[in-house]
Amino acid sequence: MQEKTRILKITGEGKTSTSPDTIIITLTISGENKDYQKAMADADNSVMDLKTRLVRAGFDEKKITTEDFRVRTVNKYIKNSGEEKRVFDKYEALHELQIKFEFNTQKLARVVDVIVESVAEPSFNINFTLENTEKLKEEALKDAVKNATNKAKLLSKSAGVVLGEILSIDHSFSEVNVYTPRSFRMAYDGAGFVQKASASMESLNVQDVTVDATVTITWGIK
């Protein structure tokens, strides 16, 4: 009968962080009207106005992309003979735009100012991320392997066994945090509110982008 191979299976964890190099702003612009075509035209005009202002401010139009477009029916409730009844109210056309550019807080402040000056009055979300996370993932994986190996050496020495060859390696990344843990969401609430926010952009202390990796290594032991 063949002797069963003795094994030692260890899970190691790795983490690495770096400063973000890219800013992504997601905006939602809407147009509302009881007429379907007018609702779409209202949203389109607001989008064109914003794009024109951004290009005039020196931004590459290719970096301003439409991520989503949809039209939905908005209903309201009215009382009819003592009962509430849902009836059609209007159409709402929604454009979701994305503006992507290199990490630069002065440029970010200018973008926010342009948004304020546009007729769109959008809500928008600001995220800080990396253009390419592959290198960060590789570093996290190396850290995880090193962590698992150190644990295996310690445990095998303590147990009085000798590590043999590696029989298998499994790895995975926990949800890769390609955005910083903190994002900034702003709703248009009059020029004063947003202008005050834009003025503070240059002094932002942005958190690092972090990637976590997990690796499970199985060694034969003697």
N, C-alpha and C positions, 0 to 999 in steps of 0.2 A: 504494500500500500504506500502510495507516494506521500511523503511528509508534507503537511500543509505549510505554506509559506507564512512566516510570521511577518506582520506589517506594523508600521507606525504611521498613522494618518494625522496630519497636522494642518490646521487652518491658520493662515497668516493674513494680517490686514495691513494695508498701506494707504497712505494719504499724502497728497501733495497739493500745494496751492501756489497761485501766482496772481499777479495783478491783472485785471482785465485790460484788453487792448481794443475793444470794440464797444460801441454804444448802439443800442437798438431802441428806437422809439416806435411804439405801436399806437396809432390813432384811430378812433372811430368817429366817422363823420356821417351825419344823417340828414335826410330831407323828408319832410312830412307834408302830405297834402291828401285831400279826399280824391283827387284825380291821380291815377297811377303814373301817367307820363310826367305830370308836374312834380310829383314826389321824386322821381328819378332825376329829372332835370335839375331840381333844387340841390340834390346831393352832388350831382356831376359838376354843377357850377361852383359849389364850395370846394370840391376837390381840385378843380382847375385853378381856382384862386390861390389855394394853398401852395400847389406845385409851382405856380408862376412866381410867387413871393420867395419860395425857397431857392429856385433857380437864380433869381435876381440877387439873392444873398450869397451866391457862389456855390451852391450845392449841386452835385451831379444828379441830373434827373434820373439816370439809370439806377441810382441808389434809393429812389423813391418808388416803391412797388406796391401794387394792390394785392393784398393777401386774401381778401374775401370780399364778396359783394352779394347782397341778398335784399329782397324786398319782402316785408311781412305785413300782414293785415293787423291793424290795431282795433280792438273792439272796446266798447264801453257798455255799461249797464244802465238801463233806464227802468223806471217803474211804470208798469202798465196794468191797470186794474188791481193795484195792490201787490203785484208780483214783479220781481226784477226780471228783465229780459235783456239778453246780450244782443247788441246790434253793432253793425259796422260803424266805425268812427273815421278811420283814415288809413292811408298807406304810409309805411315808413321804409325808406330806402337807406341801407346802411353800407358804407364803404369802410373797409378796414385797411389802412395804409401802414406801411412799414418804412421807416427812414433808418438807414444803416450807415455808420461812418466810424472812422478811427477814434479811439478814446482821446477826447480833448474837451475839457470842461468849458473852455471859452467858446468853442464851437457849439457845445450843448446849450449854453446860455443864449447864443444867437438863434438857435433853432426854436427854443421856447419863446423868444421874443417874436419871431416870425409867426408862430402859431397863434399867439395872442392877437397879433395885428390882422390876421385873416378873418374872413367872414364865416369861417366854418364852425367856430366855437366847439371844437371837439373835446372829448375826454381822451387822455393819453397816458400811456404807461411807459416808463423809462427803465430799461434793463442794461446791465453792464456784463459783458461776456467776453469770450475768446473767439477769434476768427477760426482757429484750429486747435482742437483739444487733444489731438493724437499724442503729441509730445508729453502733455500733462498726464495722459492715461498710461503711457509707457513708464513714466517715472513712478506713478502710483503702483504699478504692477511690480516693478523692481523692488520697491519698498516692501510690498507684501511678500515677495519671495524671500527677501532677506529676513523678514520677521518670522516666517514659517521655519526657515532653516535654523535660525538661532534657537527657536523653541525646541526643534527636533534634537539639536545637539545637546541642549540642556537636559531634556527629558531622557534621552538615551544614556547619557552619562550618569544621571541620577539612578536610572533603572539597571545599570550595569550591562547594557547591550551595545552592540556596535551597529551603526547605520550602514546599510548596504546601498545598492543602487536605487535610484528613483524609479518606481513602477508606474506612476501616473501623476499627472498634474491637471487640475481643473481650475479654471479661473473665471471670475465674473466681476462686473462692475456694478456696484450699487447704483441707484439712480444718479447719473452723472449730473452734477450741478453746473450746467453750462452757463447758468446765470448766477450772479452774486446772490447771496441769501436775501439781500434787501433790494426791493424795487420801489419806484416812486410812481404813484398813481395820482393824477391830477384831473379834476373836472373843472371846466371853465366856469368861473363864478365871478365874472366881472374882471376887468383888466387889472385892477389893483391887486387881487389875490394872486393871479398867475405871474404878474410882473415882479411881485415880491419874491415869488418862488424862483423865477429865472435869475434874479439878482444874486441868489445864494448858490447857484449851480457851480460857480468857479471855486467855491470853498468846500465842495463835497469831499468827504472822507470815505471813499468807496471800499467795501470789503473785497477780499481776494476771491477769486474763483477757485473752488476746491473739487477735487475728484477723489473718490474713495474706491479702492480695489480690494478684492478678496481672492485668495488663492488657496487651494487645498492640495497638498502634496502627500503622496503615499510612498514611503520608503520600505524596502525590505530590511529586516533587522536580523542580526546574528547573535 
